[in-house]
């Protein structure tokens, strides 16, 4: 007896296999999480606040990776990532037009720096990071 599989399974399986072959990256920026607090008197009253997390610029970087680097898979779990991409995206400044506004660093799973650079355009920074990750220098 010949077994038939639903169409969605036939279409989903190649996509799952293709995604499994892609290196996973975790995208972050270098803005540290800030912690502040107060302590007073013997009653030990205090306050603690955290600030930080994903910035709007970080979301733009992820969007650029989806557009310019389809050979990687973006993950929100840094422990599952083979690479961490730290990209600081600064808007263009009319007073300093010759400064590079996109600084990028790529680290492998062992937290070794494998690439760093800076460019004027976010897309170029993403392409350079992508080439370092996928091993295609001309990409």
Secondary structure, DSSP 8 states (H G I E B T S, - for coil): ------HHHHHHHHHHHHHHHSEEEEEE-S---EEEEEEETTTTEEEEEEE-S--HHHHHHHHHHHHH-TTEEE-S-GGG-SEEEEEEE----TT-TTS--EEEEEEETT--EEEEEEESSHHHHHHHHHHHHHT-TT-
